[in-house]
Amino acid sequence: MYRRPKTEYQPYSPFPKEVSNTSENDSSLDDNKDIFSFYSMATDSQLLNCFVHLPIQESLPFQLDFQSIAEAQAQDAELADLRQSKPEKYVQHTFSNDTQVYCYLKEPDAPLKIYLPNAMIQPTIRWYHFALSHPGSTRLKDTIKIHFYNPKYTFL
């Protein structure tokens, strides 16, 4: 893997180092001194090394389209059992392109959550992790559970 030498990384500041066209008595610059000096990641070698060594994600295929979910649901034996034992909780809903997907309905007034088949859980977590730029486990789980449900995973 190719990495540029540290000397090629330059500190960056969007603010000019000197401000021109100001009078001697202008005290507004004194009030805004902190604006012109701020933290730059490029000057922190440890933090910079963290970002330099991040894996490069060339493409992030979106595997969560309704057709893929419907196909995975058709293969999921657990969903078939759940549909027979609790038909009022697992209902079919038609999404775009007339694709029917099973959803979980906690209560009659609650919003639908797409039943996420067991085979799609890890790819979904991986996709959201990269798509949200490594958000942390709590934010990742909270984001996924807005739209998806699986009884094996309490956070969904």
CNS distance restraints for C-alpha pairs under 8 A (distance, minus, plus):
assign (resid   3 and name CA) (resid  52 and name CA) 7.51 0.50 0.50
assign (resid   4 and name CA) (resid   8 and name CA) 6.53 0.50 0.50
assign (resid   5 and name CA) (resid   9 and name CA) 7.65 0.50 0.50
assign (resid   9 and name CA) (resid  42 and name CA) 6.61 0.50 0.50
assign (resid  10 and name CA) (resid  42 and name CA) 6.33 0.50 0.50
assign (resid  10 and name CA) (resid  43 and name CA) 7.82 0.50 0.50
assign (resid  11 and name CA) (resid  40 and name CA) 6.42 0.50 0.50
assign (resid  11 and name CA) (resid  41 and name CA) 7.54 0.50 0.50
assign (resid  11 and name CA) (resid  42 and name CA) 4.86 0.50 0.50
assign (resid  11 and name CA) (resid  43 and name CA) 5.80 0.50 0.50
assign (resid  12 and name CA) (resid  40 and name CA) 6.54 0.50 0.50
assign (resid  12 and name CA) (resid  42 and name CA) 6.99 0.50 0.50
assign (resid  13 and name CA) (resid  38 and name CA) 7.94 0.50 0.50
assign (resid  13 and name CA) (resid  40 and name CA) 7.22 0.50 0.50
assign (resid  15 and name CA) (resid  36 and name CA) 5.96 0.50 0.50
assign (resid  16 and name CA) (resid  36 and name CA) 7.41 0.50 0.50
assign (resid  17 and name CA) (resid  36 and name CA) 7.18 0.50 0.50
assign (resid  22 and name CA) (resid  26 and name CA) 6.53 0.50 0.50
assign (resid  27 and name CA) (resid  31 and name CA) 6.73 0.50 0.50
assign (resid  28 and name CA) (resid  32 and name CA) 6.47 0.50 0.50
assign (resid  29 and name CA) (resid  33 and name CA) 6.02 0.50 0.50
assign (resid  32 and name CA) (resid  36 and name CA) 7.38 0.50 0.50
assign (resid  33 and name CA) (resid  37 and name CA) 7.07 0.50 0.50
assign (resid  34 and name CA) (resid  38 and name CA) 6.96 0.50 0.50
assign (resid  40 and name CA) (resid  44 and name CA) 7.26 0.50 0.50
assign (resid  41 and name CA) (resid  45 and name CA) 7.91 0.50 0.50
assign (resid  41 and name CA) (resid  47 and name CA) 6.68 0.50 0.50
assign (resid  41 and name CA) (resid  48 and name CA) 6.32 0.50 0.50
assign (resid  42 and name CA) (resid  48 and name CA) 6.10 0.50 0.50
assign (resid  43 and name CA) (resid  48 and name CA) 7.87 0.50 0.50
assign (resid  44 and name CA) (resid  48 and name CA) 6.07 0.50 0.50
assign (resid  45 and name CA) (resid  49 and name CA) 6.04 0.50 0.50
assign (resid  46 and name CA) (resid  50 and name CA) 6.57 0.50 0.50
assign (resid  47 and name CA) (resid  51 and name CA) 6.81 0.50 0.50
assign (resid  48 and name CA) (resid  52 and name CA) 6.14 0.50 0.50
assign (resid  49 and name CA) (resid  53 and name CA) 6.22 0.50 0.50
assign (resid  50 and name CA) (resid  54 and name CA) 6.69 0.50 0.50
assign (resid  60 and name CA) (resid 127 and name CA) 7.17 0.50 0.50
assign (resid  60 and name CA) (resid 130 and name CA) 7.79 0.50 0.50
assign (resid  60 and name CA) (resid 131 and name CA) 7.70 0.50 0.50
assign (resid  61 and name CA) (resid 127 and name CA) 7.93 0.50 0.50
assign (resid  62 and name CA) (resid 127 and name CA) 7.27 0.50 0.50
assign (resid  63 and name CA) (resid  68 and name CA) 6.85 0.50 0.50
assign (resid  63 and name CA) (resid 123 and name CA) 7.66 0.50 0.50
assign (resid  63 and name CA) (resid 124 and name CA) 7.63 0.50 0.50
assign (resid  64 and name CA) (resid  68 and name CA) 6.40 0.50 0.50
assign (resid  64 and name CA) (resid  69 and name CA) 6.34 0.50 0.50
assign (resid  64 and name CA) (resid 124 and name CA) 7.19 0.50 0.50
assign (resid  65 and name CA) (resid  69 and name CA) 6.35 0.50 0.50
assign (resid  66 and name CA) (resid  70 and name CA) 6.04 0.50 0.50
assign (resid  66 and name CA) (resid  95 and name CA) 7.24 0.50 0.50
assign (resid  66 and name CA) (resid  96 and name CA) 7.69 0.50 0.50
assign (resid  66 and name CA) (resid  99 and name CA) 6.51 0.50 0.50
assign (resid  66 and name CA) (resid 100 and name CA) 7.93 0.50 0.50
assign (resid  66 and name CA) (resid 101 and name CA) 6.96 0.50 0.50
assign (resid  67 and name CA) (resid  71 and name CA) 6.20 0.50 0.50
assign (resid  67 and name CA) (resid  99 and name CA) 6.33 0.50 0.50
assign (resid  68 and name CA) (resid  72 and name CA) 6.19 0.50 0.50
assign (resid  69 and name CA) (resid  73 and name CA) 6.02 0.50 0.50
assign (resid  69 and name CA) (resid 101 and name CA) 7.09 0.50 0.50
assign (resid  69 and name CA) (resid 116 and name CA) 7.28 0.50 0.50
assign (resid  69 and name CA) (resid 117 and name CA) 7.55 0.50 0.50
assign (resid  69 and name CA) (resid 120 and name CA) 7.88 0.50 0.50
assign (resid  70 and name CA) (resid  74 and name CA) 6.25 0.50 0.50
assign (resid  70 and name CA) (resid  99 and name CA) 7.33 0.50 0.50
assign (resid  70 and name CA) (resid 100 and name CA) 6.69 0.50 0.50
assign (resid  70 and name CA) (resid 101 and name CA) 5.24 0.50 0.50
assign (resid  70 and name CA) (resid 102 and name CA) 7.54 0.50 0.50
assign (resid  71 and name CA) (resid  75 and name CA) 6.68 0.50 0.50
assign (resid  72 and name CA) (resid  76 and name CA) 6.33 0.50 0.50
assign (resid  72 and name CA) (resid 117 and name CA) 6.23 0.50 0.50
assign (resid  72 and name CA) (resid 119 and name CA) 7.13 0.50 0.50
assign (resid  72 and name CA) (resid 120 and name CA) 7.40 0.50 0.50
assign (resid  73 and name CA) (resid  79 and name CA) 6.92 0.50 0.50
assign (resid  73 and name CA) (resid 101 and name CA) 7.71 0.50 0.50
assign (resid  73 and name CA) (resid 102 and name CA) 7.47 0.50 0.50
assign (resid  73 and name CA) (resid 115 and name CA) 7.88 0.50 0.50
assign (resid  73 and name CA) (resid 116 and name CA) 7.54 0.50 0.50
assign (resid  73 and name CA) (resid 117 and name CA) 5.61 0.50 0.50
assign (resid  76 and name CA) (resid  80 and name CA) 6.84 0.50 0.50
assign (resid  76 and name CA) (resid 117 and name CA) 6.10 0.50 0.50
assign (resid  76 and name CA) (resid 118 and name CA) 7.21 0.50 0.50
assign (resid  76 and name CA) (resid 119 and name CA) 7.92 0.50 0.50
assign (resid  77 and name CA) (resid  81 and name CA) 6.52 0.50 0.50
assign (resid  78 and name CA) (resid  82 and name CA) 6.21 0.50 0.50
assign (resid  79 and name CA) (resid  83 and name CA) 6.01 0.50 0.50
assign (resid  79 and name CA) (resid 117 and name CA) 7.45 0.50 0.50
assign (resid  80 and name CA) (resid  84 and name CA) 6.43 0.50 0.50
assign (resid  81 and name CA) (resid  85 and name CA) 6.21 0.50 0.50
assign (resid  82 and name CA) (resid  86 and name CA) 5.72 0.50 0.50
assign (resid  82 and name CA) (resid  87 and name CA) 7.34 0.50 0.50
assign (resid  82 and name CA) (resid  90 and name CA) 7.25 0.50 0.50
assign (resid  83 and name CA) (resid  87 and name CA) 4.78 0.50 0.50
assign (resid  83 and name CA) (resid  89 and name CA) 7.70 0.50 0.50
assign (resid  83 and name CA) (resid  90 and name CA) 5.62 0.50 0.50
assign (resid  83 and name CA) (resid  91 and name CA) 7.88 0.50 0.50
assign (resid  86 and name CA) (resid  90 and name CA) 6.67 0.50 0.50
assign (resid  87 and name CA) (resid  91 and name CA) 6.75 0.50 0.50
assign (resid  88 and name CA) (resid 105 and name CA) 7.55 0.50 0.50
assign (resid  89 and name CA) (resid 103 and name CA) 7.98 0.50 0.50
assign (resid  89 and name CA) (resid 104 and name CA) 5.52 0.50 0.50
assign (resid  89 and name CA) (resid 105 and name CA) 4.81 0.50 0.50
assign (resid  89 and name CA) (resid 106 and name CA) 6.20 0.50 0.50
assign (resid  89 and name CA) (resid 107 and name CA) 7.77 0.50 0.50
assign (resid  90 and name CA) (resid 102 and name CA) 6.23 0.50 0.50
assign (resid  90 and name CA) (resid 103 and name CA) 5.52 0.50 0.50
assign (resid  90 and name CA) (resid 104 and name CA) 4.77 0.50 0.50
assign (resid  90 and name CA) (resid 105 and name CA) 6.26 0.50 0.50
assign (resid  91 and name CA) (resid 102 and name CA) 5.47 0.50 0.50
assign (resid  91 and name CA) (resid 103 and name CA) 5.41 0.50 0.50
assign (resid  91 and name CA) (resid 104 and name CA) 6.51 0.50 0.50
assign (resid  91 and name CA) (resid 105 and name CA) 7.16 0.50 0.50
assign (resid  92 and name CA) (resid 100 and name CA) 6.15 0.50 0.50
assign (resid  92 and name CA) (resid 101 and name CA) 5.53 0.50 0.50
assign (resid  92 and name CA) (resid 102 and name CA) 4.33 0.50 0.50
assign (resid  92 and name CA) (resid 103 and name CA) 6.04 0.50 0.50
assign (resid  93 and name CA) (resid 100 and name CA) 5.43 0.50 0.50
assign (resid  93 and name CA) (resid 101 and name CA) 5.46 0.50 0.50
assign (resid  93 and name CA) (resid 102 and name CA) 6.13 0.50 0.50
assign (resid  93 and name CA) (resid 103 and name CA) 6.69 0.50 0.50
assign (resid  94 and name CA) (resid  98 and name CA) 5.74 0.50 0.50
assign (resid  94 and name CA) (resid  99 and name CA) 5.49 0.50 0.50
assign (resid  94 and name CA) (resid 100 and name CA) 4.32 0.50 0.50
assign (resid  94 and name CA) (resid 101 and name CA) 6.35 0.50 0.50
assign (resid  95 and name CA) (resid  99 and name CA) 5.30 0.50 0.50
assign (resid  95 and name CA) (resid 100 and name CA) 6.14 0.50 0.50
assign (resid  95 and name CA) (resid 101 and name CA) 7.21 0.50 0.50
assign (resid 101 and name CA) (resid 114 and name CA) 7.19 0.50 0.50
assign (resid 101 and name CA) (resid 115 and name CA) 7.96 0.50 0.50
assign (resid 102 and name CA) (resid 114 and name CA) 6.28 0.50 0.50
assign (resid 102 and name CA) (resid 115 and name CA) 5.88 0.50 0.50
assign (resid 103 and name CA) (resid 112 and name CA) 5.90 0.50 0.50
assign (resid 103 and name CA) (resid 113 and name CA) 5.29 0.50 0.50
assign (resid 103 and name CA) (resid 114 and name CA) 4.21 0.50 0.50
assign (resid 103 and name CA) (resid 115 and name CA) 4.93 0.50 0.50
assign (resid 103 and name CA) (resid 149 and name CA) 7.99 0.50 0.50
assign (resid 104 and name CA) (resid 112 and name CA) 5.84 0.50 0.50
assign (resid 104 and name CA) (resid 113 and name CA) 5.15 0.50 0.50
assign (resid 104 and name CA) (resid 114 and name CA) 6.08 0.50 0.50
assign (resid 104 and name CA) (resid 115 and name CA) 5.80 0.50 0.50
assign (resid 104 and name CA) (resid 149 and name CA) 6.68 0.50 0.50
assign (resid 105 and name CA) (resid 110 and name CA) 6.50 0.50 0.50
assign (resid 105 and name CA) (resid 111 and name CA) 6.90 0.50 0.50
assign (resid 105 and name CA) (resid 112 and name CA) 5.34 0.50 0.50
assign (resid 105 and name CA) (resid 113 and name CA) 6.74 0.50 0.50
assign (resid 106 and name CA) (resid 110 and name CA) 6.19 0.50 0.50
assign (resid 106 and name CA) (resid 112 and name CA) 7.91 0.50 0.50
assign (resid 112 and name CA) (resid 147 and name CA) 7.68 0.50 0.50
assign (resid 113 and name CA) (resid 146 and name CA) 7.32 0.50 0.50
assign (resid 113 and name CA) (resid 147 and name CA) 4.97 0.50 0.50
assign (resid 113 and name CA) (resid 148 and name CA) 4.88 0.50 0.50
assign (resid 113 and name CA) (resid 149 and name CA) 5.76 0.50 0.50
assign (resid 114 and name CA) (resid 147 and name CA) 6.06 0.50 0.50
assign (resid 114 and name CA) (resid 148 and name CA) 4.66 0.50 0.50
assign (resid 114 and name CA) (resid 149 and name CA) 5.94 0.50 0.50
assign (resid 115 and name CA) (resid 148 and name CA) 5.83 0.50 0.50
assign (resid 115 and name CA) (resid 149 and name CA) 4.90 0.50 0.50
assign (resid 115 and name CA) (resid 150 and name CA) 5.84 0.50 0.50
assign (resid 116 and name CA) (resid 120 and name CA) 6.44 0.50 0.50
assign (resid 116 and name CA) (resid 121 and name CA) 6.63 0.50 0.50
assign (resid 116 and name CA) (resid 148 and name CA) 5.89 0.50 0.50
assign (resid 116 and name CA) (resid 149 and name CA) 5.69 0.50 0.50
assign (resid 116 and name CA) (resid 150 and name CA) 5.59 0.50 0.50
assign (resid 117 and name CA) (resid 121 and name CA) 6.72 0.50 0.50
assign (resid 117 and name CA) (resid 150 and name CA) 7.06 0.50 0.50
assign (resid 118 and name CA) (resid 150 and name CA) 7.62 0.50 0.50
assign (resid 120 and name CA) (resid 124 and name CA) 5.97 0.50 0.50
assign (resid 121 and name CA) (resid 125 and name CA) 6.23 0.50 0.50
assign (resid 122 and name CA) (resid 126 and name CA) 6.09 0.50 0.50
assign (resid 123 and name CA) (resid 127 and name CA) 6.01 0.50 0.50
assign (resid 124 and name CA) (resid 128 and name CA) 6.14 0.50 0.50
assign (resid 125 and name CA) (resid 129 and name CA) 5.96 0.50 0.50
assign (resid 125 and name CA) (resid 140 and name CA) 7.73 0.50 0.50
assign (resid 125 and name CA) (resid 144 and name CA) 7.73 0.50 0.50
assign (resid 126 and name CA) (resid 130 and name CA) 6.41 0.50 0.50
assign (resid 127 and name CA) (resid 131 and name CA) 5.90 0.50 0.50
assign (resid 128 and name CA) (resid 132 and name CA) 5.75 0.50 0.50
assign (resid 128 and name CA) (resid 140 and name CA) 6.90 0.50 0.50
assign (resid 128 and name CA) (resid 144 and name CA) 7.51 0.50 0.50
assign (resid 129 and name CA) (resid 133 and name CA) 6.25 0.50 0.50
assign (resid 129 and name CA) (resid 134 and name CA) 5.05 0.50 0.50
assign (resid 129 and name CA) (resid 135 and name CA) 6.60 0.50 0.50
assign (resid 129 and name CA) (resid 140 and name CA) 6.58 0.50 0.50
assign (resid 130 and name CA) (resid 134 and name CA) 5.77 0.50 0.50
assign (resid 132 and name CA) (resid 140 and name CA) 7.84 0.50 0.50
assign (resid 135 and name CA) (resid 139 and name CA) 5.93 0.50 0.50
assign (resid 135 and name CA) (resid 140 and name CA) 5.96 0.50 0.50
assign (resid 136 and name CA) (resid 140 and name CA) 6.01 0.50 0.50
assign (resid 137 and name CA) (resid 141 and name CA) 6.01 0.50 0.50
assign (resid 138 and name CA) (resid 142 and name CA) 6.09 0.50 0.50
assign (resid 139 and name CA) (resid 143 and name CA) 6.03 0.50 0.50
assign (resid 140 and name CA) (resid 144 and name CA) 6.28 0.50 0.50
assign (resid 141 and name CA) (resid 145 and name CA) 6.10 0.50 0.50
assign (resid 141 and name CA) (resid 155 and name CA) 6.06 0.50 0.50
assign (resid 141 and name CA) (resid 156 and name CA) 7.07 0.50 0.50
assign (resid 142 and name CA) (resid 146 and name CA) 6.53 0.50 0.50
assign (resid 142 and name CA) (resid 155 and name CA) 7.45 0.50 0.50
assign (resid 143 and name CA) (resid 147 and name CA) 7.76 0.50 0.50
assign (resid 144 and name CA) (resid 148 and name CA) 6.06 0.50 0.50
assign (resid 144 and name CA) (resid 156 and name CA) 6.63 0.50 0.50
assign (resid 145 and name CA) (resid 149 and name CA) 6.34 0.50 0.50
assign (resid 145 and name CA) (resid 155 and name CA) 6.45 0.50 0.50
assign (resid 145 and name CA) (resid 156 and name CA) 4.34 0.50 0.50
assign (resid 146 and name CA) (resid 156 and name CA) 7.93 0.50 0.50
assign (resid 148 and name CA) (resid 156 and name CA) 5.97 0.50 0.50
assign (resid 149 and name CA) (resid 153 and name CA) 7.94 0.50 0.50
assign (resid 149 and name CA) (resid 156 and name CA) 4.59 0.50 0.50
assign (resid 150 and name CA) (resid 154 and name CA) 7.55 0.50 0.50
assign (resid 150 and name CA) (resid 156 and name CA) 5.72 0.50 0.50
assign (resid 151 and name CA) (resid 156 and name CA) 7.43 0.50 0.50
